[in-house]
Amino acid sequence: MNSSEANDEFIHNSQDLYDILSNIELDKYVMRLYISQKSETSVRAMHNIKQLCEEKLQGRYELEIIDIHQQPERLEEDRIFAIPTLIKELPPPIQKLIGDMTDREQLISSLDL
């Protein structure tokens, strides 16, 4: 393969990548909330984030709730050191927020809503 053919292949692959990326729903938020059902702070965080998502992201979010007592192995996977912790994976950049999520303005700003 000469350099011209290699460049054509690169351009073709780059276009394929662009097409794939353009089809991703960047409007959709994907988040995980690590909680302890035994903690009032965690229950408050779960209520606050669910309420905010329904108001601001209705139909455009996935929120996985992970109880650390039921799935303790997940703490190490995501390097969770405090509860409650919210991880926003999409849209980029990844964000980690710790606390009961009561500071609504800070939450809106941190999540880029």
PyMOL commands that set and color helices and strands:
alter all, ss='L'
color gray80, all
select helices_A, chain A and resi 3-22+40-56+73-77+104-110
alter helices_A, ss='H'
color red, helices_A
select strands_A, chain A and resi 29-35+61-67+85-90+95-98
alter strands_A, ss='S'
color yellow, strands_A
deselect
rebuild
show_as cartoon
